[in-house]
Amino acid sequence: MQLVCSVCKQKYELTAQRYKCDCGAPLNLDQSFSFRVSDIEKDDFSLWRYRKFLPVENSENIVSLGEGMTPLHLLKNLYSGKLYAKLEYMSATGSFKDRGASVMISRLKEMNVSKLVEDSSGNSACSIAAYAASAGMDAHIFVPFTNSKVKFAQLHAYHACICSVPGSRKDCAVAAEKAAQDMCYASHSWNPFFVQGNKTFFYETAEQLDWEAPDYIFIAVGSGSLLLGTWLAIRELYQARVIDHMPKLIAVQSEHCAPVRESMEPGWESIASTRPALAEGIAVAAPPRLAEIVCAVRASDGGFVTVSDDEILDAALTLAKNGLFVEPTSASVYAAFMRCVNQIGQDKTVVLPLTGSGLKTGMLYYDYFSAKNI
């Protein structure tokens, strides 16, 4: 295995300290295998059932909290076709980020890393802190000062070293990169092993659908690691002829912060607002892998959708009425689906990854219901 630049294609040996190319672009993993269903370890009910396709060489280094194999739930009353919700919020820390964290921390353990740095608006920080704690590593987590109090509490519970940064999400990333000069930068936005973990989302989805690929997958995009991991798995399964077509990827962002749309549709600008976006998990103005995200969406013949805070809140309440309590970032994919349903038709198979638990934003919902005297 080697690391290869996503832009200039320069190759590097695997080291814990190397997280980007000398040209400044993100790195990806250069590995070669052919996916075979017979290689799945079916007695393992975590994402590590796919360990033969993941970049951890020694099973003794696996750091797992039982992540993966989340339910694929058919929403029977919301669409005449097949609309599935993949309940990623049922992971150990309450978000899909456990997939990336498990694989990344396992690989860093294999590289003898003992201290790491991460910056995040919330779910990635909590997940990486949890898996670092399980691996016995010291986690230094940089988070925006305006971050959710619930997520701050979760980080404290994992005994992470929390660095609260005033200013923007970008200021937070700059502070973390500076600290990473002396520690491993285990960034969910930059680290290729995090993306490798997230590809198991589509492995599972395809397996749960008996290897019949869906027509569309709507994915909330902040740093883009889930979309990129999904696209990586789609290509692996398609090239191995495990699936017979590629799903269209729909990148979902908030109207408050939509760099994917701005990149794909010159002249469009996000809504200028003095208040934070409701979906804080996708409020990433400059994702390092933006070019890769746009490339994946185009290659899948997919598209992008931006949704308003009102649409997101309505979607969250609709999902809750159907028993699914998710944070606003997660609800954005259902809001986007409702925007597109007439265009895609009434007879497709659609998958919505619900990425984070509503319990993480419980105060937001409490304030809403209190204002409504409910």
Phi, psi and omega per residue, in radians:
M1 nan 2.491 3.048
Q2 -2.407 2.926 3.003
L3 -1.745 2.431 -3.139
V4 -2.276 2.390 -3.116
C5 -1.177 2.394 -3.130
S6 -1.266 -0.215 -3.107
V7 -1.991 -1.086 -3.032
C8 -1.599 -0.123 3.078
K9 1.205 0.251 3.012
Q10 -1.069 2.443 -3.121
K11 -1.877 2.578 -3.126
Y12 -2.392 2.654 3.003
E13 -1.253 2.702 3.129
L14 -1.239 2.102 3.000
T15 -2.438 2.670 -3.113
A16 -1.191 -0.499 -3.055
Q17 -1.462 -0.379 -3.083
R18 -1.438 1.987 3.127
Y19 -2.162 -0.134 3.044
K20 -2.635 2.847 -3.134
C21 -1.278 2.810 3.051
D22 -1.079 -0.398 3.102
C23 -1.427 -0.101 3.090
G24 1.707 -0.085 -3.091
A25 -1.523 2.756 3.095
P26 -1.159 2.740 3.120
L27 -1.862 2.618 3.041
N28 -2.125 2.894 -3.124
L29 -1.549 2.276 3.088
D30 -1.758 1.791 3.130
Q31 -2.441 2.776 -3.077
S32 -2.302 2.161 3.015
F33 -2.833 2.882 3.044
S34 -2.026 2.138 -3.107
F35 -1.140 2.254 3.076
R36 -2.274 2.254 3.136
V37 -1.014 -0.593 -3.114
S38 -1.162 -0.283 3.136
D39 -1.506 -0.089 3.115
I40 -1.234 2.328 3.113
E41 -1.543 1.550 -2.917
K42 -1.241 -0.186 3.070
D43 -1.492 -0.116 3.103
D44 -1.724 2.105 -3.073
F45 -1.791 0.546 2.971
S46 -2.093 -3.126 3.116
L47 -1.126 -0.262 -3.120
W48 -1.316 0.061 2.940
R49 -1.123 -0.347 3.120
Y50 -1.776 0.452 -2.981
R51 -1.060 -0.455 -3.135
K52 -1.198 -0.238 -3.141
F53 -1.932 0.195 -3.097
L54 -2.032 2.627 -2.961
P55 -1.497 0.854 3.029
V56 -2.139 2.109 -2.972
E57 -1.435 -0.670 -3.074
N58 -1.956 2.090 -3.094
S59 -1.036 -0.403 3.124
E60 -1.153 -0.324 -3.130
N61 -1.596 -0.018 -3.114
I62 -1.180 2.245 3.073
V63 -1.948 1.899 -3.026
S64 -2.311 2.487 3.015
L65 -2.076 0.451 3.125
G66 1.419 0.328 -3.090
E67 -1.125 2.749 3.090
G68 1.599 -3.134 -3.082
M69 0.908 0.753 3.109
T70 -1.298 2.642 -3.093
P71 -1.100 2.531 2.982
L72 -1.891 1.801 -2.942
H73 -1.773 2.176 3.117
L74 -1.401 2.108 3.101
L75 -1.541 1.717 -2.958
K76 -1.344 -0.441 -2.984
N77 -1.809 0.085 -3.003
L78 -1.988 -0.021 -3.090
Y79 -2.906 2.495 -3.113
S80 -1.360 -0.386 3.027
G81 -1.487 -2.650 3.118
K82 -1.842 1.913 3.137
L83 -1.968 1.979 -3.104
Y84 -1.888 2.404 2.975
A85 -1.850 2.121 3.066
K86 -1.606 2.007 -2.933
L87 -1.464 1.223 -3.109
E88 -1.166 -0.374 -3.133
Y89 -1.239 -0.090 3.106
M90 -1.514 0.176 3.055
S91 -1.239 2.955 -2.989
A92 -0.992 -0.727 -3.115
T93 -1.722 0.076 3.071
G94 1.618 0.245 3.080
S95 -2.687 2.849 3.138
F96 -1.119 -0.296 -3.065
K97 -1.058 -0.269 3.107
D98 -1.088 -0.493 3.112
R99 -1.078 -0.957 -3.134
G100 -1.118 -0.705 -3.105
A101 -1.120 -0.737 -3.116
S102 -1.051 -0.830 -3.113
V103 -1.237 -0.758 -3.128
M104 -1.114 -0.843 -3.120
I105 -1.138 -0.628 3.089
S106 -1.081 -0.758 3.134
R107 -1.183 -0.675 3.119
L108 -1.172 -0.613 3.050
K109 -1.083 -0.700 3.111
E110 -1.114 -0.439 3.127
M111 -1.656 0.154 3.073
N112 1.141 0.569 3.064
V113 -1.332 2.360 3.117
S114 -2.053 -0.339 3.129
K115 -2.339 2.449 -3.129
L116 -2.494 2.829 3.103
V117 -2.161 2.444 3.053
E118 -2.501 2.580 2.995
D119 -2.208 2.434 -3.023
S120 -2.880 2.746 3.035
S121 -1.479 -0.046 3.096
G122 2.801 -1.341 -2.988
N123 -1.133 -0.705 3.105
S124 -1.113 -0.731 3.128
A125 -1.039 -0.826 -3.120
C126 -1.101 -0.748 -3.114
S127 -1.152 -0.833 -3.128
I128 -1.146 -0.646 3.083
A129 -1.089 -0.716 -3.135
A130 -1.130 -0.821 -3.097
Y131 -1.266 -0.573 3.045
A132 -1.119 -0.727 3.104
A133 -1.068 -0.749 3.137
S134 -1.121 -0.563 -3.132
A135 -1.517 -0.091 -3.111
G136 1.362 0.427 3.120
M137 -1.718 2.676 3.028
D138 -1.507 2.149 -3.122
A139 -1.915 2.129 3.072
H140 -1.840 1.901 -2.983
I141 -1.903 2.130 3.098
F142 -1.736 2.137 -3.100
V143 -2.308 2.619 3.081
P144 -1.078 2.533 -3.131
F145 -1.035 -0.529 -3.099
T146 -1.485 0.176 -3.058
N147 -1.087 2.736 3.103
S148 -0.958 2.304 3.135
K149 -1.122 -0.571 3.126
V150 -1.108 -0.727 -3.140
K151 -1.240 -0.589 3.007
F152 -1.029 -0.784 -3.134
A153 -1.085 -0.704 3.125
Q154 -1.101 -0.721 3.100
L155 -1.102 -0.750 3.098
H156 -1.045 -0.702 -3.123
A157 -1.079 -0.561 3.113
Y158 -1.461 0.058 3.129
H159 1.067 0.617 3.063
A160 -1.352 2.691 3.006
C161 -1.505 1.894 -2.999
I162 -1.697 2.222 3.077
C163 -2.000 1.814 -3.114
S164 -1.499 2.139 -3.003
V165 -1.933 2.124 3.043
P166 -1.249 2.714 3.120
G167 1.793 -2.713 -3.024
S168 -1.495 3.016 3.053
R169 -1.080 -0.587 3.117
K170 -1.153 -0.687 3.102
D171 -1.042 -0.652 3.131
C172 -1.112 -0.777 -3.140
A173 -1.135 -0.699 3.130
V174 -1.092 -0.750 3.136
A175 -1.116 -0.694 3.141
A176 -1.169 -0.748 -3.141
E177 -1.097 -0.619 3.098
K178 -1.134 -0.760 3.131
A179 -1.164 -0.482 -3.088
A180 -1.253 -0.079 3.073
Q181 -1.141 -0.411 -3.131
D182 -1.952 -0.060 -3.127
M183 -2.459 2.956 3.092
C184 -1.254 2.255 3.113
Y185 -1.549 1.657 -3.109
A186 -1.612 1.115 -3.048
S187 -1.472 2.264 3.091
H188 -1.166 -0.382 3.137
S189 -1.422 -0.560 -3.035
W190 -1.836 -0.629 -2.957
N191 -1.233 2.144 -3.100
P192 -1.185 -0.410 3.136
F193 -1.246 -0.466 3.067
F194 -1.150 -0.767 3.092
V195 -1.091 -0.691 3.117
Q196 -1.029 -0.704 3.103
G197 -1.123 -0.655 -3.089
N198 -1.272 -0.281 3.107
K199 -1.177 -0.353 3.133
T200 -1.150 -0.326 3.046
F201 -0.976 -0.813 -3.112
F202 -1.393 -0.555 3.018
Y203 -0.915 -0.880 -3.110
E204 -1.107 -0.811 -3.110
T205 -1.007 -0.825 3.141
A206 -1.113 -0.732 3.130
E207 -1.125 -0.734 -3.139
Q208 -1.174 -0.405 3.074
L209 -1.676 0.327 3.128
D210 0.994 0.691 3.067
W211 1.131 0.445 2.981
E212 -1.757 1.918 -3.077
A213 -1.193 2.474 3.058
P214 -1.206 2.954 3.102
D215 -1.461 -0.643 -3.085
Y216 -2.403 2.533 2.948
I217 -2.277 2.105 3.093
F218 -1.657 2.148 -3.051
I219 -2.236 2.180 3.040
A220 -1.180 2.273 -3.021
V221 -2.082 2.031 2.963
G222 -1.943 -1.525 3.030
S223 -1.369 -0.356 3.054
G224 1.573 0.154 -3.053
S225 -1.151 -0.575 3.124
L226 -1.251 -0.767 3.120
L227 -1.091 -0.756 -3.123
L228 -1.205 -0.675 3.070
G229 -1.126 -0.705 3.107
T230 -1.095 -0.785 -3.141
W231 -1.112 -0.673 3.096
L232 -1.055 -0.804 -3.136
A233 -1.186 -0.681 3.096
I234 -0.990 -0.820 -3.135
R235 -1.132 -0.712 3.133
E236 -1.078 -0.792 -3.102
L237 -1.243 -0.632 3.141
Y238 -1.213 -0.756 3.134
Q239 -1.129 -0.538 3.109
A240 -1.498 0.024 3.138
R241 1.065 0.525 3.049
V242 -1.401 -0.609 3.018
I243 -2.052 2.693 -3.040
D244 -1.785 -0.038 3.040
H245 -2.706 2.841 -3.142
M246 -1.738 2.202 3.048
P247 -1.095 2.643 3.020
K248 -1.440 2.266 3.128
L249 -1.658 2.195 3.096
I250 -1.918 1.975 3.125
A251 -1.441 2.161 -3.069
V252 -1.926 2.242 3.095
Q253 -2.405 2.879 3.106
S254 -1.412 2.579 3.052
E255 -1.064 -0.376 3.137
H256 -1.322 -0.394 -3.038
C257 -2.732 1.732 -3.014
A258 -2.388 1.147 -3.118
P259 -1.108 -0.496 3.113
V260 -1.145 -0.824 3.123
R261 -1.124 -0.712 -3.139
E262 -1.084 -0.604 3.140
S263 -1.301 -0.615 -3.074
M264 -1.566 -0.323 -3.094
E265 -2.323 1.437 -3.094
P266 -0.928 2.392 3.141
G267 1.774 -0.367 3.109
W268 -1.455 2.378 3.128
E269 -2.241 2.545 3.091
S270 -1.099 2.722 3.100
I271 -1.138 2.220 3.047
A272 -1.331 2.207 -3.086
S273 -2.571 2.535 3.100
T274 -1.526 -0.227 3.131
R275 -1.817 2.652 -3.114
P276 -1.136 2.688 3.044
A277 -1.140 2.516 3.117
L278 -1.043 -0.718 -3.141
A279 -1.572 1.419 -3.031
E280 -1.140 -0.457 -3.095
G281 -1.180 -0.343 3.126
I282 -1.976 0.278 3.111
A283 -1.550 1.119 3.132
V284 -2.008 1.854 -2.991
A285 -1.285 -0.514 -3.074
A286 -2.413 1.254 3.125
P287 -1.106 2.315 -3.105
P288 -1.011 -0.501 -3.085
R289 -1.777 0.494 -3.091
L290 -0.981 -0.786 -3.120
A291 -1.072 -0.676 3.115
E292 -1.184 -0.670 3.121
I293 -1.069 -0.856 -3.133
V294 -1.063 -0.739 3.124
C295 -1.054 -0.779 -3.122
A296 -1.128 -0.759 3.134
V297 -1.071 -0.796 -3.135
R298 -1.152 -0.751 -3.105
A299 -1.136 -0.499 3.120
S300 -1.473 -0.020 -3.046
D301 1.091 0.578 -3.122
G302 -1.639 -2.574 -3.111
G303 -2.956 -2.897 -3.116
F304 -2.357 2.641 3.100
V305 -2.429 2.353 3.000
T306 -1.921 2.494 -3.088
V307 -2.262 2.651 -3.121
S308 -1.500 2.875 3.075
D309 -1.038 -0.697 -3.140
D310 -1.107 -0.723 3.113
E311 -1.134 -0.702 3.136
I312 -1.112 -0.783 -3.135
L313 -1.131 -0.749 3.089
D314 -1.043 -0.726 3.133
A315 -1.131 -0.722 3.122
A316 -1.076 -0.724 -3.134
L317 -1.222 -0.622 3.082
T318 -1.134 -0.784 3.108
L319 -1.096 -0.690 3.121
A320 -1.099 -0.661 3.089
K321 -1.110 -0.354 3.087
N322 -1.768 0.280 3.027
G323 1.556 0.108 -3.071
L324 -1.993 1.865 -3.067
F325 -1.724 1.852 -3.043
V326 -2.229 2.807 3.085
E327 -1.314 2.832 -3.077
P328 -0.962 -0.689 3.124
T329 -0.979 -0.758 3.115
S330 -1.115 -0.739 -3.083
A331 -1.148 -0.350 -3.108
S332 -1.033 -0.524 -3.098
V333 -1.251 -0.597 3.077
Y334 -1.248 -0.652 3.070
A335 -1.049 -0.738 3.131
A336 -1.174 -0.710 3.100
F337 -1.035 -0.751 3.138
M338 -1.121 -0.559 3.070
R339 -1.167 -0.554 -2.992
C340 -1.780 -0.117 -2.935
V341 -1.023 -0.644 -3.139
N342 -1.224 -0.524 3.136
Q343 -1.322 -0.674 -3.066
I344 -1.488 -0.249 3.108
G345 1.652 3.070 -3.006
Q346 -1.837 0.139 -3.023
D347 -2.255 0.460 -3.093
K348 -1.710 2.921 2.986
T349 -1.823 2.094 -3.025
V350 -2.192 2.406 3.100
V351 -2.064 2.303 3.085
L352 -2.058 1.874 3.035
P353 -1.281 2.069 3.084
L354 -1.646 1.785 -2.784
T355 -1.531 -0.370 -3.070
G356 -2.511 2.534 -3.096
S357 -1.252 2.490 3.053
G358 -1.134 -0.344 3.119
L359 -1.131 -0.399 3.130
K360 -1.278 -0.366 3.136
T361 -2.153 0.611 -3.078
G362 -1.011 -0.652 -3.123
M363 -1.141 -0.588 3.107
L364 -1.073 -0.819 3.136
Y365 -1.191 -0.637 3.109
Y366 -1.059 -0.799 3.134
D367 -1.100 -0.672 -3.126
Y368 -1.115 -0.886 -3.101
F369 -1.177 -0.574 3.102
S370 -1.140 -0.732 3.126
A371 -1.111 -0.535 -3.136
K372 -1.546 0.019 -3.089
N373 0.981 0.697 3.126
I374 -1.692 nan nan
